[in-house]
Amino acid sequence: MMSKIGQFRKKYMLAITTGIGVFVLGLLVMWALLARSYGIVRFKEEFSKMIAALNQAGYDIAYDNIHFTPVSPFKIMEIQNLRIYSPGDGAYKEWLIPSLSVNANLLDYRKLTFDLAEQQSFTVGGRQYQAHCENSDVVLNFDDEGLYSLLFFVKQFTIQDFAEIKSIRIAMQRNETDGNFVMENFWDVRNVRLLTENTWNMSEEISELYVNFDLKNRFVGGGSYLAAFDAWQKNGGQIDVNKLIVDWKPLVMVARGAVEFDKGRMPRLRLISTSKELVPTLDNLEKAQIIDSKSSFVAKIILAKKSQPVVEGEDYYTIITPLEITPSQVMIEGIPLLPQLKTQAGAT
């Protein structure tokens, strides 16, 4: 009897093993197809919202070809010659990406990865700038409540005749504790070497631009990003800036504060900053005719009274001062520094 069972095993073991393998492989294929189908649905939803938001902000999207497929093991979507542009009443702006593809993870259907073309271009002020990205990594993770985390990393990004950037890191992650919703954000740009002829009398390299901020309260509802933003603002949403670092010699600044929005959705960044070499920086920007000389003169008088030596006997000073930034103005100690605002005020 035992010998007959052994013979049966030997005779049919290969067939049984093959059958199990085919069954498991079939399950994996089905799972992969479902993963890619889910990824396509989520991407289409977010893509439609993004287009609507860009339209309301005066921008639009165009492309030569877009293709979706749940079958390919490499990508679920590919776009050729994606252009994000704005006519801008004569000031045409455009970002051209020759190819962009999206893939859903084989086993984790809530994870999307993006692949951007190395060669890109920007058009600003009637001039086109060629750009090259040596390496990029973009990963989005979703759950039942929407976007859970995002990782964006770019290495050696060069924009012709403008800047060479060693690295750009952007990370976002949702955190909920005791019912409090927070989207944590970290943006870190390192070693930006300016290739322009005029660096405003500042260093040719910006060593670091870093910001850590929390977006509090949930974005829900609405058929577009702007509708969701309005609901978020109405329900008490806020943005806290935990740390802002600017290291652009001679200026070294560390700040914290918050972003506020008016009824027209215009942001106002309010900060308390601690700076080294702020007064010499104002001198440099004044010589470059970036800031108004009279306003700079008044601001420097106030800042000089507040400056303290970092180390006794040295010439490096630290200054603690309020700083406000809007899309059209920069204010120190409540003094507007940019000349554009004064011209607009005089016209009205």
C-alpha positions as YAML, in Angstrom:
chain: A
units: angstrom
residues:
- id: 1
  name: MET
  ca: [0.00, 0.00, 0.00]
- id: 2
  name: MET
  ca: [2.76, 2.42, 0.97]
- id: 3
  name: SER
  ca: [4.65, 1.62, -2.20]
- id: 4
  name: LYS
  ca: [1.55, 2.46, -4.29]
- id: 5
  name: ILE
  ca: [1.22, 5.87, -2.54]
- id: 6
  name: GLY
  ca: [4.89, 6.58, -3.18]
- id: 7
  name: GLN
  ca: [4.51, 5.72, -6.85]
- id: 8
  name: PHE
  ca: [1.45, 7.97, -7.07]
- id: 9
  name: ARG
  ca: [3.39, 10.88, -5.57]
- id: 10
  name: LYS
  ca: [6.29, 10.45, -7.94]
- id: 11
  name: LYS
  ca: [3.96, 10.16, -10.92]
- id: 12
  name: TYR
  ca: [1.77, 13.20, -10.20]
- id: 13
  name: MET
  ca: [3.99, 15.45, -8.01]
- id: 14
  name: LEU
  ca: [5.28, 17.46, -10.97]
- id: 15
  name: ALA
  ca: [1.74, 18.01, -12.26]
- id: 16
  name: ILE
  ca: [0.48, 18.99, -8.78]
- id: 17
  name: THR
  ca: [3.39, 21.40, -8.22]
- id: 18
  name: THR
  ca: [2.94, 22.92, -11.66]
- id: 19
  name: GLY
  ca: [-0.78, 23.38, -11.04]
- id: 20
  name: ILE
  ca: [-0.16, 25.14, -7.73]
- id: 21
  name: GLY
  ca: [2.44, 27.36, -9.37]
- id: 22
  name: VAL
  ca: [0.11, 28.32, -12.21]
- id: 23
  name: PHE
  ca: [-2.66, 29.07, -9.70]
- id: 24
  name: VAL
  ca: [-0.40, 31.34, -7.61]
- id: 25
  name: LEU
  ca: [0.93, 33.05, -10.73]
- id: 26
  name: GLY
  ca: [-2.64, 33.62, -11.92]
- id: 27
  name: LEU
  ca: [-3.51, 35.25, -8.58]
- id: 28
  name: LEU
  ca: [-0.46, 37.53, -8.88]
- id: 29
  name: VAL
  ca: [-1.42, 38.50, -12.43]
- id: 30
  name: MET
  ca: [-5.00, 39.26, -11.34]
- id: 31
  name: TRP
  ca: [-3.69, 41.29, -8.41]
- id: 32
  name: ALA
  ca: [-1.36, 43.23, -10.69]
- id: 33
  name: LEU
  ca: [-4.19, 43.99, -13.11]
- id: 34
  name: LEU
  ca: [-6.40, 45.20, -10.25]
- id: 35
  name: ALA
  ca: [-3.51, 47.28, -8.89]
- id: 36
  name: ARG
  ca: [-2.96, 48.97, -12.22]
- id: 37
  name: SER
  ca: [-6.68, 49.50, -12.79]
- id: 38
  name: TYR
  ca: [-6.95, 51.14, -9.37]
- id: 39
  name: GLY
  ca: [-3.89, 53.28, -10.08]
- id: 40
  name: ILE
  ca: [-5.41, 54.44, -13.39]
- id: 41
  name: VAL
  ca: [-8.67, 55.43, -11.69]
- id: 42
  name: ARG
  ca: [-6.92, 57.37, -8.92]
- id: 43
  name: PHE
  ca: [-4.58, 59.12, -11.35]
- id: 44
  name: LYS
  ca: [-7.44, 60.15, -13.66]
- id: 45
  name: GLU
  ca: [-9.33, 61.61, -10.68]
- id: 46
  name: GLU
  ca: [-6.33, 63.65, -9.50]
- id: 47
  name: PHE
  ca: [-5.37, 64.64, -13.05]
- id: 48
  name: SER
  ca: [-8.85, 66.10, -13.69]
- id: 49
  name: LYS
  ca: [-8.73, 68.06, -10.42]
- id: 50
  name: MET
  ca: [-5.26, 69.37, -11.23]
- id: 51
  name: ILE
  ca: [-6.36, 70.60, -14.67]
- id: 52
  name: ALA
  ca: [-9.38, 72.39, -13.16]
- id: 53
  name: ALA
  ca: [-7.19, 74.06, -10.53]
- id: 54
  name: LEU
  ca: [-4.64, 75.18, -13.14]
- id: 55
  name: ASN
  ca: [-7.44, 76.59, -15.35]
- id: 56
  name: GLN
  ca: [-8.76, 78.69, -12.47]
- id: 57
  name: ALA
  ca: [-5.23, 79.96, -11.82]
- id: 58
  name: GLY
  ca: [-4.74, 81.01, -15.46]
- id: 59
  name: TYR
  ca: [-2.76, 77.93, -16.55]
- id: 60
  name: ASP
  ca: [-3.60, 74.99, -18.79]
- id: 61
  name: ILE
  ca: [-2.26, 71.59, -19.82]
- id: 62
  name: ALA
  ca: [-1.65, 70.26, -23.34]
- id: 63
  name: TYR
  ca: [-0.07, 67.06, -24.62]
- id: 64
  name: ASP
  ca: [0.46, 65.23, -27.90]
- id: 65
  name: ASN
  ca: [-0.61, 61.79, -26.72]
- id: 66
  name: ILE
  ca: [-1.81, 60.07, -23.54]
- id: 67
  name: HIS
  ca: [-2.11, 56.31, -23.13]
- id: 68
  name: PHE
  ca: [-3.48, 54.20, -20.24]
- id: 69
  name: THR
  ca: [-2.98, 50.43, -19.90]
- id: 70
  name: PRO
  ca: [-3.44, 48.04, -16.95]
- id: 71
  name: VAL
  ca: [-1.58, 45.24, -18.79]
- id: 72
  name: SER
  ca: [1.96, 46.64, -19.05]
- id: 73
  name: PRO
  ca: [4.26, 45.58, -16.17]
- id: 74
  name: PHE
  ca: [6.24, 48.78, -16.57]
- id: 75
  name: LYS
  ca: [3.71, 51.63, -16.71]
- id: 76
  name: ILE
  ca: [-0.01, 52.26, -16.43]
- id: 77
  name: MET
  ca: [0.10, 55.63, -18.18]
- id: 78
  name: GLU
  ca: [2.38, 57.57, -20.50]
- id: 79
  name: ILE
  ca: [2.11, 61.15, -21.74]
- id: 80
  name: GLN
  ca: [4.11, 62.55, -24.64]
- id: 81
  name: ASN
  ca: [5.13, 66.24, -24.73]
- id: 82
  name: LEU
  ca: [3.26, 67.36, -21.61]
- id: 83
  name: ARG
  ca: [3.08, 71.16, -21.51]
- id: 84
  name: ILE
  ca: [1.95, 73.25, -18.54]
- id: 85
  name: TYR
  ca: [1.57, 76.80, -19.83]
- id: 86
  name: SER
  ca: [0.07, 80.23, -19.24]
- id: 87
  name: PRO
  ca: [-0.57, 82.85, -21.96]
- id: 88
  name: GLY
  ca: [-0.18, 85.52, -19.26]
- id: 89
  name: ASP
  ca: [-1.34, 88.50, -21.39]
- id: 90
  name: GLY
  ca: [1.81, 88.53, -23.48]
- id: 91
  name: ALA
  ca: [4.12, 87.04, -20.82]
- id: 92
  name: TYR
  ca: [3.96, 83.43, -22.04]
- id: 93
  name: LYS
  ca: [5.26, 80.78, -19.61]
- id: 94
  name: GLU
  ca: [5.65, 77.06, -20.28]
- id: 95
  name: TRP
  ca: [7.12, 73.91, -18.71]
- id: 96
  name: LEU
  ca: [7.65, 71.15, -21.31]
- id: 97
  name: ILE
  ca: [8.23, 67.51, -20.28]
- id: 98
  name: PRO
  ca: [8.84, 65.36, -23.40]
- id: 99
  name: SER
  ca: [7.65, 62.19, -21.64]
- id: 100
  name: LEU
  ca: [6.10, 61.29, -18.29]
- id: 101
  name: SER
  ca: [5.00, 57.83, -17.20]
- id: 102
  name: VAL
  ca: [3.21, 56.48, -14.13]
- id: 103
  name: ASN
  ca: [3.35, 52.98, -12.72]
- id: 104
  name: ALA
  ca: [1.43, 51.17, -9.95]
- id: 105
  name: ASN
  ca: [3.44, 48.94, -7.62]
- id: 106
  name: LEU
  ca: [3.08, 45.23, -8.44]
- id: 107
  name: LEU
  ca: [1.99, 44.16, -4.94]
- id: 108
  name: ASP
  ca: [0.96, 47.47, -3.39]
- id: 109
  name: TYR
  ca: [-1.76, 48.89, -5.65]
- id: 110
  name: ARG
  ca: [-1.93, 52.12, -3.60]
- id: 111
  name: LYS
  ca: [1.63, 53.10, -4.50]
- id: 112
  name: LEU
  ca: [2.27, 55.13, -7.67]
- id: 113
  name: THR
  ca: [5.69, 56.00, -9.08]
- id: 114
  name: PHE
  ca: [6.44, 58.70, -11.66]
- id: 115
  name: ASP
  ca: [9.22, 58.72, -14.24]
- id: 116
  name: LEU
  ca: [10.13, 62.09, -15.80]
- id: 117
  name: ALA
  ca: [12.25, 62.65, -18.89]
- id: 118
  name: GLU
  ca: [15.80, 63.78, -18.18]
- id: 119
  name: GLN
  ca: [15.61, 66.59, -20.75]
- id: 120
  name: GLN
  ca: [13.00, 69.30, -20.11]
- id: 121
  name: SER
  ca: [12.56, 72.97, -20.98]
- id: 122
  name: PHE
  ca: [11.13, 76.17, -19.50]
- id: 123
  name: THR
  ca: [9.91, 79.24, -21.38]
- id: 124
  name: VAL
  ca: [9.81, 82.54, -19.48]
- id: 125
  name: GLY
  ca: [9.78, 86.10, -20.80]
- id: 126
  name: GLY
  ca: [10.04, 85.02, -24.41]
- id: 127
  name: ARG
  ca: [13.16, 82.92, -23.78]
- id: 128
  name: GLN
  ca: [13.45, 79.14, -23.64]
- id: 129
  name: TYR
  ca: [15.75, 77.47, -21.11]
- id: 130
  name: GLN
  ca: [16.86, 73.87, -21.60]
- id: 131
  name: ALA
  ca: [16.95, 71.77, -18.42]
- id: 132
  name: HIS
  ca: [18.57, 68.45, -17.57]
- id: 133
  name: CYS
  ca: [17.72, 66.17, -14.66]
- id: 134
  name: GLU
  ca: [20.36, 63.53, -13.92]
- id: 135
  name: ASN
  ca: [18.15, 61.47, -11.60]
- id: 136
  name: SER
  ca: [14.62, 61.77, -10.25]
- id: 137
  name: ASP
  ca: [12.36, 59.72, -8.00]
- id: 138
  name: VAL
  ca: [8.68, 60.52, -7.40]
- id: 139
  name: VAL
  ca: [6.56, 58.17, -5.27]
- id: 140
  name: LEU
  ca: [2.96, 58.69, -4.06]
- id: 141
  name: ASN
  ca: [1.19, 56.45, -1.55]
- id: 142
  name: PHE
  ca: [-2.61, 56.40, -1.15]
- id: 143
  name: ASP
  ca: [-5.04, 54.85, 1.29]
- id: 144
  name: ASP
  ca: [-8.82, 54.89, 1.63]
- id: 145
  name: GLU
  ca: [-8.72, 58.54, 2.75]
- id: 146
  name: GLY
  ca: [-6.58, 59.80, -0.13]
- id: 147
  name: LEU
  ca: [-2.93, 60.79, -0.39]
- id: 148
  name: TYR
  ca: [-0.93, 59.38, 2.53]
- id: 149
  name: SER
  ca: [2.65, 60.31, 1.60]
- id: 150
  name: LEU
  ca: [4.76, 61.77, -1.19]
- id: 151
  name: LEU
  ca: [8.48, 61.59, -1.88]
- id: 152
  name: PHE
  ca: [10.05, 63.78, -4.58]
- id: 153
  name: PHE
  ca: [13.82, 63.65, -5.12]
- id: 154
  name: VAL
  ca: [15.84, 65.24, -7.90]
- id: 155
  name: LYS
  ca: [19.61, 65.04, -8.22]
- id: 156
  name: GLN
  ca: [21.79, 67.32, -10.33]
- id: 157
  name: PHE
  ca: [19.11, 69.47, -11.94]
- id: 158
  name: THR
  ca: [20.54, 72.03, -14.37]
- id: 159
  name: ILE
  ca: [18.62, 74.90, -15.98]
- id: 160
  name: GLN
  ca: [20.59, 76.45, -18.84]
- id: 161
  name: ASP
  ca: [21.98, 79.93, -18.08]
- id: 162
  name: PHE
  ca: [20.12, 79.99, -14.76]
- id: 163
  name: ALA
  ca: [21.19, 77.51, -12.08]
- id: 164
  name: GLU
  ca: [22.73, 74.16, -11.24]
- id: 165
  name: ILE
  ca: [20.97, 72.47, -8.32]
- id: 166
  name: LYS
  ca: [22.70, 69.60, -6.56]
- id: 167
  name: SER
  ca: [19.57, 68.16, -4.95]
- id: 168
  name: ILE
  ca: [15.88, 68.84, -4.34]
- id: 169
  name: ARG
  ca: [14.01, 66.80, -1.74]
- id: 170
  name: ILE
  ca: [10.31, 67.15, -0.99]
- id: 171
  name: ALA
  ca: [8.59, 64.84, 1.48]
- id: 172
  name: MET
  ca: [4.99, 64.83, 2.69]
- id: 173
  name: GLN
  ca: [3.28, 62.50, 5.13]
- id: 174
  name: ARG
  ca: [-0.12, 62.48, 6.77]
- id: 175
  name: ASN
  ca: [-0.25, 62.11, 10.53]
- id: 176
  name: GLU
  ca: [-3.38, 61.78, 12.65]
- id: 177
  name: THR
  ca: [-3.14, 61.80, 16.44]
- id: 178
  name: ASP
  ca: [-6.19, 61.98, 18.70]
- id: 179
  name: GLY
  ca: [-8.35, 63.01, 15.78]
- id: 180
  name: ASN
  ca: [-6.05, 65.90, 14.77]
- id: 181
  name: PHE
  ca: [-5.13, 65.84, 11.08]
- id: 182
  name: VAL
  ca: [-1.67, 67.11, 10.07]
- id: 183
  name: MET
  ca: [0.11, 66.83, 6.72]
- id: 184
  name: GLU
  ca: [3.82, 67.17, 7.54]
- id: 185
  name: ASN
  ca: [5.98, 68.73, 4.81]
- id: 186
  name: PHE
  ca: [9.75, 68.93, 4.34]
- id: 187
  name: TRP
  ca: [11.26, 70.83, 1.41]
- id: 188
  name: ASP
  ca: [15.05, 70.90, 1.13]
- id: 189
  name: VAL
  ca: [17.06, 72.42, -1.74]
- id: 190
  name: ARG
  ca: [20.87, 72.21, -1.50]
- id: 191
  name: ASN
  ca: [23.79, 73.83, -3.32]
- id: 192
  name: VAL
  ca: [22.14, 76.04, -5.94]
- id: 193
  name: ARG
  ca: [24.89, 77.51, -8.11]
- id: 194
  name: LEU
  ca: [23.56, 80.54, -9.97]
- id: 195
  name: LEU
  ca: [24.60, 80.80, -13.62]
- id: 196
  name: THR
  ca: [23.10, 84.23, -14.23]
- id: 197
  name: GLU
  ca: [25.24, 87.30, -14.87]
- id: 198
  name: ASN
  ca: [23.70, 89.18, -11.92]
- id: 199
  name: THR
  ca: [23.37, 87.51, -8.51]
- id: 200
  name: TRP
  ca: [22.22, 90.73, -6.78]
- id: 201
  name: ASN
  ca: [25.70, 91.13, -5.19]
- id: 202
  name: MET
  ca: [25.10, 87.95, -3.22]
- id: 203
  name: SER
  ca: [27.10, 84.70, -3.33]
- id: 204
  name: GLU
  ca: [26.97, 82.71, -6.57]
- id: 205
  name: GLU
  ca: [25.84, 79.66, -4.58]
- id: 206
  name: ILE
  ca: [22.82, 79.31, -2.31]
- id: 207
  name: SER
  ca: [23.95, 76.67, 0.17]
- id: 208
  name: GLU
  ca: [20.52, 75.75, 1.52]
- id: 209
  name: LEU
  ca: [16.84, 76.57, 1.22]
- id: 210
  name: TYR
  ca: [14.83, 74.53, 3.73]
- id: 211
  name: VAL
  ca: [11.31, 74.69, 5.08]
- id: 212
  name: ASN
  ca: [9.40, 72.39, 7.42]
- id: 213
  name: PHE
  ca: [5.69, 73.21, 7.65]
- id: 214
  name: ASP
  ca: [2.50, 71.51, 8.86]
- id: 215
  name: LEU
  ca: [-0.78, 71.71, 7.00]
- id: 216
  name: LYS
  ca: [-3.48, 71.31, 9.65]
- id: 217
  name: ASN
  ca: [-7.06, 70.18, 9.07]
- id: 218
  name: ARG
  ca: [-8.25, 67.95, 6.25]
- id: 219
  name: PHE
  ca: [-8.96, 68.86, 2.62]
- id: 220
  name: VAL
  ca: [-12.34, 67.30, 1.84]
- id: 221
  name: GLY
  ca: [-15.19, 67.73, -0.63]
- id: 222
  name: GLY
  ca: [-15.43, 69.84, -3.74]
- id: 223
  name: GLY
  ca: [-14.96, 68.89, -7.35]
- id: 224
  name: SER
  ca: [-11.65, 70.75, -7.59]
- id: 225
  name: TYR
  ca: [-8.60, 71.63, -5.50]
- id: 226
  name: LEU
  ca: [-9.82, 75.22, -5.11]
- id: 227
  name: ALA
  ca: [-13.22, 74.09, -3.83]
- id: 228
  name: ALA
  ca: [-11.47, 71.82, -1.34]
- id: 229
  name: PHE
  ca: [-9.19, 74.73, -0.34]
- id: 230
  name: ASP
  ca: [-12.17, 77.03, 0.30]
- id: 231
  name: ALA
  ca: [-13.81, 74.37, 2.48]
- id: 232
  name: TRP
  ca: [-10.51, 73.80, 4.32]
- id: 233
  name: GLN
  ca: [-10.07, 77.53, 5.00]
- id: 234
  name: LYS
  ca: [-13.69, 77.91, 6.14]
- id: 235
  name: ASN
  ca: [-13.25, 75.03, 8.61]
- id: 236
  name: GLY
  ca: [-10.23, 76.60, 10.28]
- id: 237
  name: GLY
  ca: [-7.40, 75.13, 8.24]
- id: 238
  name: GLN
  ca: [-3.96, 76.60, 8.85]
- id: 239
  name: ILE
  ca: [-0.32, 76.26, 7.83]
- id: 240
  name: ASP
  ca: [2.36, 76.48, 10.52]
- id: 241
  name: VAL
  ca: [5.97, 77.07, 9.47]
- id: 242
  name: ASN
  ca: [8.05, 75.18, 12.02]
- id: 243
  name: LYS
  ca: [11.42, 76.07, 10.53]
- id: 244
  name: LEU
  ca: [12.63, 78.07, 7.55]
- id: 245
  name: ILE
  ca: [16.35, 78.23, 6.69]
- id: 246
  name: VAL
  ca: [17.97, 80.47, 4.09]
- id: 247
  name: ASP
  ca: [21.75, 80.16, 3.72]
- id: 248
  name: TRP
  ca: [22.74, 82.55, 0.94]
- id: 249
  name: LYS
  ca: [25.92, 84.33, 1.94]
- id: 250
  name: PRO
  ca: [26.27, 86.77, 3.44]
- id: 251
  name: LEU
  ca: [22.75, 86.10, 4.75]
- id: 252
  name: VAL
  ca: [22.04, 83.19, 7.10]
- id: 253
  name: MET
  ca: [18.45, 83.21, 8.36]
- id: 254
  name: VAL
  ca: [16.37, 80.88, 10.52]
- id: 255
  name: ALA
  ca: [12.67, 81.64, 10.98]
- id: 256
  name: ARG
  ca: [9.31, 80.28, 12.08]
- id: 257
  name: GLY
  ca: [5.74, 81.50, 11.70]
- id: 258
  name: ALA
  ca: [2.58, 80.82, 9.72]
- id: 259
  name: VAL
  ca: [0.91, 81.32, 6.34]
- id: 260
  name: GLU
  ca: [-2.37, 83.25, 6.28]
- id: 261
  name: PHE
  ca: [-4.84, 83.70, 3.39]
- id: 262
  name: ASP
  ca: [-7.19, 86.56, 2.59]
- id: 263
  name: LYS
  ca: [-10.64, 86.26, 0.99]
- id: 264
  name: GLY
  ca: [-9.04, 86.17, -2.45]
- id: 265
  name: ARG
  ca: [-6.87, 83.17, -1.43]
- id: 266
  name: MET
  ca: [-3.74, 85.35, -1.53]
- id: 267
  name: PRO
  ca: [-1.12, 84.08, 0.93]
- id: 268
  name: ARG
  ca: [0.78, 86.14, 3.50]
- id: 269
  name: LEU
  ca: [3.78, 84.56, 5.20]
- id: 270
  name: ARG
  ca: [4.35, 85.98, 8.70]
- id: 271
  name: LEU
  ca: [7.67, 85.06, 10.31]
- id: 272
  name: ILE
  ca: [9.85, 85.79, 13.29]
- id: 273
  name: SER
  ca: [13.38, 85.54, 11.95]
- id: 274
  name: THR
  ca: [16.85, 85.34, 13.44]
- id: 275
  name: SER
  ca: [19.51, 86.45, 10.96]
- id: 276
  name: LYS
  ca: [23.23, 86.96, 10.54]
- id: 277
  name: GLU
  ca: [24.39, 89.71, 8.18]
- id: 278
  name: LEU
  ca: [20.90, 91.01, 7.43]
- id: 279
  name: VAL
  ca: [22.00, 94.65, 7.14]
- id: 280
  name: PRO
  ca: [24.84, 93.87, 4.65]
- id: 281
  name: THR
  ca: [22.30, 91.82, 2.67]
- id: 282
  name: LEU
  ca: [20.00, 94.84, 2.44]
- id: 283
  name: ASP
  ca: [23.00, 96.87, 1.26]
- id: 284
  name: ASN
  ca: [23.67, 94.32, -1.49]
- id: 285
  name: LEU
  ca: [20.03, 94.24, -2.66]
- id: 286
  name: GLU
  ca: [19.85, 98.05, -2.59]
- id: 287
  name: LYS
  ca: [22.97, 98.31, -4.79]
- id: 288
  name: ALA
  ca: [21.38, 95.84, -7.19]
- id: 289
  name: GLN
  ca: [18.25, 98.05, -7.26]
- id: 290
  name: ILE
  ca: [16.08, 95.18, -6.05]
- id: 291
  name: ILE
  ca: [14.72, 97.02, -3.02]
- id: 292
  name: ASP
  ca: [13.75, 100.67, -2.54]
- id: 293
  name: SER
  ca: [16.67, 102.73, -1.19]
- id: 294
  name: LYS
  ca: [14.57, 104.98, 1.08]
- id: 295
  name: SER
  ca: [12.71, 102.05, 2.62]
- id: 296
  name: SER
  ca: [15.98, 100.15, 3.06]
- id: 297
  name: PHE
  ca: [17.52, 103.17, 4.81]
- id: 298
  name: VAL
  ca: [14.70, 103.32, 7.37]
- id: 299
  name: ALA
  ca: [14.74, 99.54, 7.91]
- id: 300
  name: LYS
  ca: [18.50, 99.50, 8.51]
- id: 301
  name: ILE
  ca: [18.22, 102.21, 11.17]
- id: 302
  name: ILE
  ca: [15.71, 100.07, 13.11]
- id: 303
  name: LEU
  ca: [17.67, 96.85, 12.58]
- id: 304
  name: ALA
  ca: [20.96, 98.43, 13.69]
- id: 305
  name: LYS
  ca: [19.42, 99.17, 17.08]
- id: 306
  name: LYS
  ca: [18.30, 95.55, 17.45]
- id: 307
  name: SER
  ca: [21.54, 93.89, 16.32]
- id: 308
  name: GLN
  ca: [23.66, 91.96, 18.79]
- id: 309
  name: PRO
  ca: [27.15, 90.49, 18.26]
- id: 310
  name: VAL
  ca: [27.14, 86.71, 17.93]
- id: 311
  name: VAL
  ca: [30.46, 86.55, 19.80]
- id: 312
  name: GLU
  ca: [31.75, 89.47, 21.80]
- id: 313
  name: GLY
  ca: [34.39, 91.37, 19.85]
- id: 314
  name: GLU
  ca: [33.48, 89.92, 16.44]
- id: 315
  name: ASP
  ca: [31.85, 91.75, 13.54]
- id: 316
  name: TYR
  ca: [29.08, 89.20, 12.93]
- id: 317
  name: TYR
  ca: [25.72, 90.31, 14.25]
- id: 318
  name: THR
  ca: [22.43, 88.55, 14.82]
- id: 319
  name: ILE
  ca: [19.07, 90.27, 14.49]
- id: 320
  name: ILE
  ca: [15.64, 89.07, 15.59]
- id: 321
  name: THR
  ca: [12.95, 90.75, 13.51]
- id: 322
  name: PRO
  ca: [9.45, 90.18, 12.10]
- id: 323
  name: LEU
  ca: [9.28, 89.43, 8.39]
- id: 324
  name: GLU
  ca: [6.23, 89.37, 6.11]
- id: 325
  name: ILE
  ca: [6.14, 88.09, 2.54]
- id: 326
  name: THR
  ca: [3.25, 88.32, 0.03]
- id: 327
  name: PRO
  ca: [3.22, 87.63, -3.73]
- id: 328
  name: SER
  ca: [3.91, 91.33, -4.34]
- id: 329
  name: GLN
  ca: [5.87, 92.56, -1.33]
- id: 330
  name: VAL
  ca: [8.48, 91.87, 1.36]
- id: 331
  name: MET
  ca: [8.25, 93.73, 4.67]
- id: 332
  name: ILE
  ca: [10.74, 93.99, 7.53]
- id: 333
  name: GLU
  ca: [9.57, 95.65, 10.73]
- id: 334
  name: GLY
  ca: [6.40, 96.54, 8.80]
- id: 335
  name: ILE
  ca: [8.40, 98.50, 6.20]
- id: 336
  name: PRO
  ca: [7.69, 97.52, 2.54]
- id: 337
  name: LEU
  ca: [10.98, 97.04, 0.70]
- id: 338
  name: LEU
  ca: [10.01, 96.29, -2.90]
- id: 339
  name: PRO
  ca: [9.47, 99.39, -5.08]
- id: 340
  name: GLN
  ca: [6.66, 97.81, -7.13]
- id: 341
  name: LEU
  ca: [4.11, 98.20, -4.34]
- id: 342
  name: LYS
  ca: [4.85, 101.91, -3.94]
- id: 343
  name: THR
  ca: [4.35, 102.47, -7.65]
- id: 344
  name: GLN
  ca: [1.02, 100.62, -7.60]
- id: 345
  name: ALA
  ca: [-0.12, 102.56, -4.55]
- id: 346
  name: GLY
  ca: [0.75, 105.84, -6.22]
- id: 347
  name: ALA
  ca: [-1.22, 104.84, -9.30]
- id: 348
  name: THR
  ca: [-4.33, 104.14, -7.27]
...
